[in-house]
Amino acid sequence: MGDEGRRGHGGPEVSLSMIRARSLVAALALIAACRPGGPGGGPASRAEMAPQAAVGGTVYEVYAVRYGTLPSFAVRSLVAGADSARRMDVALAVWLLRGGGRTVLVDAGFYRDKFIRRWTPTDYVRPSEAISALGLKPEDVTDVVVTHIHWDHLDGLDLFPKARVWIQRAEYEYYVGEGGAVRNAGIDPEDATMLAALHAAGRVMLVDGDAREILPGITAYTGGRHTFASQYVGARTRAGVVVLASDNAYLYENLERGVAIAQTFSAEENLAAQARMTTIATSPRLIVPGHDPAVFERFPAAAARAARID
């Protein structure tokens, strides 16, 4: 989510007029590029873009796991052009995928005291504790897919001692320098040091670009531009392909109204990514935004703090 909300913005904010002027063009261009023979060397068909449910393929159970709430958060920091008076309680969540002998987290949440003191989350437990509702211990997690380097998605990585970490190479190299130095603003210095140490230990797998199947049935996509090279995930489930958007679409409001996220390098690219998600997911209802508490109303409870996404 970054350093925005109650305490000021942490990234470029986009204007609503700019979005309305160019959003349709961007979305149509993206969709055209994904058709057979489309320009730019994009995927030739939907089948090439998404991990489709298939006989014999790895199928995952997917859960949204809520580990806290940020109360009275500024909606303007989530939805471009929203009324500055609007506030809402936003969900803090990670996503857990189980299948093929793997237990995969998408994002790792946060736990360091400085973030808890600054943001004062309510109903908070460490993400490593929140997954216990599904009968899991931190050491059971085999992989963590980091969608981007913001504190509330990256900070908890070292809570999971046996997990491999999957992050876009471009994201890592843009933000993390030699020895964990911060190359560009957006990543917390302590998190940069931690991520570099995991890399030095051989636990970080750098993903080279878009539409990469990083694990059987799990594909990473780029283009959302929440951060320099943020990624989102498509996962094969019994219901088809689920898209875990993370902060590339904060809320259902972004997706359903076709409005860019407020914190992005490019509103046009973000909107195009949101349009693309509808071609990857089996159904629009299977596109899961990053911070919307309504996720836990739209999908059935699987355990305390957890909803099953399928």
Phi, psi and omega in degrees: 000329179092197188256035184254195176096243183286341192237025176100163188274148181246007182201180181295133177258139184258152180267147181294324180296321179296319181297312182296328183290324190235000185295317182296318179300315182296316182295316179295322179296319180296314182296320178298321181295336183268001177277161178306130179073014181295160182289160171082007177071022180288175180303142185281340183201167177301323181298330178279338184277330191233150173283095185285146175299129184212150178299129178090348178277157177293130179242137185249146158278135182237132181230139164269128183241118184265126181246004177169186182219139168259109185282151172052050182273142182288117180296330178301336177276358179244320184242118182302130176080006180293155178303130184294344179276346184286136177226153175206157173275120183257147181279140168258120188217155163237168182235132185245131181239129179235127178171156177058029181079008181245151170235109190245130170260139166258112186072159190235001180067204180216161178209347185294144187301325183298324179286323178294318179295319184287319189258349176043059178294152176254159179052039188267136163225157175300143177305326178295335175274325183299326182287350178295337177297338177260015176079025185245148172253158181306323182287351176283342183286122183270331185212146171233122174266116180267115182287329178192174194266009180290150188307321186279003177238336186255326194303328185277007184307317185281008170281347187241090197288343184249003188276139164283151183244131180245119180217149178298135178303316182297324178293311180300311186287337177286325188256334189243122178259190182300133179069014180087014176295147178278118180275322180218148181299149179131330178256140176290137183302320179293323177292323177297317178297316180297316182294320178296322178294321176295322177296315179298331179277000178083016184261354182260125177255118183270122184270129185264074168097197194274152173056048179255123174282102186276332174220156180306121179084002179233121183238136178261135180237146177246179175113348181291334174056032170295315169242191187303315180219053178297152179233160172228171195232136167252133183227136179282128179228178178295337180266359185117207184268124173263137174252122175261103190283336189050218186280002173291346168209101186297314192229161170302330179301319176302312186289317189276334176262353181066045181243134181296157170293154185284332183249102184203151173288335184204113178298320182296316179293324178297316179295322177296322177295319177298319177297320180295324179305326180290340176270345180267313181291146178296327179215148177303331181292344180266012170266119189250115179286167191279331188223019185271120178296342180294343174306322184278359171257326183280338180242150186289147177293135176253336180189176174303129178073002186232137173239143179270128184258094169186000000 
